[in-house]
Amino acid sequence: MSWLPAADPVLGDKRSCDALELVIVPRVRDLGDGFSVRRALPHGKRQMVGPFIFFDQMGPVQFIAGQGLDVRPHPHIGLATVT
C-alpha cells in the first residue's frame, strides 16, 4: 500500500506483486504464564535478522492491576522482556 494513488497488489498476480519475495505467517508462541504472542521474526527464511530481535503481535489482552506476568527467561542467556 502506498500514499500514491494506485491499485493495491493482487495476490498471485506477478506484475502487481513483484516486490513481494516472501509472505511470513506468524506462529503462536507461549511466553509463559499462559501469555501467547504471534511471532513473525525470527524466521528460518529471513536469517538476516539477529536471534535476539523479535517481531511479535500480542493482544488484545486485559491485565489485572497489581498483577504481573511470569515470562520465561530466554533459554540461552537467561533474560526475558515483554514490551
C-alpha positions as CSV (number, residue, x, y, z in Angstrom):
1,M,0.0,0.0,0.0
2,S,1.3,3.5,-0.8
3,W,0.2,7.0,-0.3
4,L,0.4,7.5,-4.0
5,P,-2.8,6.8,-5.9
6,A,-2.5,3.3,-7.3
7,A,-4.2,-0.1,-7.3
8,D,-3.5,-2.5,-4.4
9,P,-1.5,-5.6,-5.3
10,V,-3.4,-8.6,-6.3
11,L,-2.4,-11.9,-4.7
12,G,-1.0,-14.3,-7.3
13,D,-0.6,-11.6,-10.0
14,K,3.2,-11.5,-10.8
15,R,3.0,-7.9,-12.2
16,S,1.3,-6.3,-9.2
17,C,3.2,-8.4,-6.5
18,D,6.7,-8.5,-8.0
19,A,8.1,-6.6,-4.9
20,L,6.9,-9.4,-2.6
21,E,9.5,-12.1,-2.0
22,L,8.0,-13.9,0.9
23,V,4.8,-13.9,3.0
24,I,5.5,-14.8,6.6
25,V,2.6,-16.2,8.6
26,P,3.3,-15.6,12.3
27,R,3.2,-18.7,14.5
28,V,1.9,-18.7,18.1
29,R,4.5,-18.8,20.8
30,D,3.7,-19.2,24.6
31,L,5.9,-16.9,26.6
32,G,4.9,-18.3,29.9
33,D,2.0,-17.9,32.4
34,G,-0.5,-18.5,29.6
35,F,0.6,-15.4,27.7
36,S,0.9,-16.0,23.9
37,V,2.2,-13.9,21.1
38,R,2.1,-14.4,17.3
39,R,5.8,-14.3,16.2
40,A,6.8,-13.4,12.7
41,L,10.5,-12.9,13.3
42,P,12.9,-14.6,13.7
43,H,12.0,-16.8,10.8
44,G,14.1,-19.5,9.1
45,K,13.8,-17.8,5.7
46,R,14.8,-14.4,7.0
47,Q,18.0,-15.1,8.8
48,M,19.5,-11.6,8.3
49,V,17.5,-10.7,11.5
50,G,19.5,-11.5,14.6
51,P,18.4,-14.2,17.1
52,F,17.6,-11.6,19.7
53,I,15.3,-9.5,17.6
54,F,11.6,-10.4,17.7
55,F,8.7,-9.1,15.7
56,D,5.6,-10.2,17.8
57,Q,2.0,-9.3,17.8
58,M,0.1,-9.6,21.1
59,G,-3.4,-8.9,22.3
60,P,-5.9,-7.9,22.8
61,V,-5.5,-8.8,26.5
62,Q,-6.6,-7.3,29.8
63,F,-4.2,-7.3,32.7
64,I,-5.3,-7.0,36.3
65,A,-3.8,-4.0,38.2
66,G,-1.1,-5.1,40.6
67,Q,-0.5,-8.5,39.0
68,G,2.4,-9.2,36.7
69,L,3.4,-12.0,34.3
70,D,6.0,-14.6,34.9
71,V,7.5,-14.7,31.4
72,R,10.0,-17.5,31.0
73,P,13.7,-16.4,30.5
74,H,15.4,-16.9,27.2
75,P,16.9,-20.4,27.3
76,H,20.4,-19.3,26.2
77,I,21.1,-16.0,28.1
78,G,18.5,-16.1,30.9
79,L,16.8,-12.7,30.3
80,A,13.2,-12.1,29.3
81,T,11.3,-8.9,28.3
82,V,7.8,-8.0,27.3
83,T,7.3,-4.6,25.7
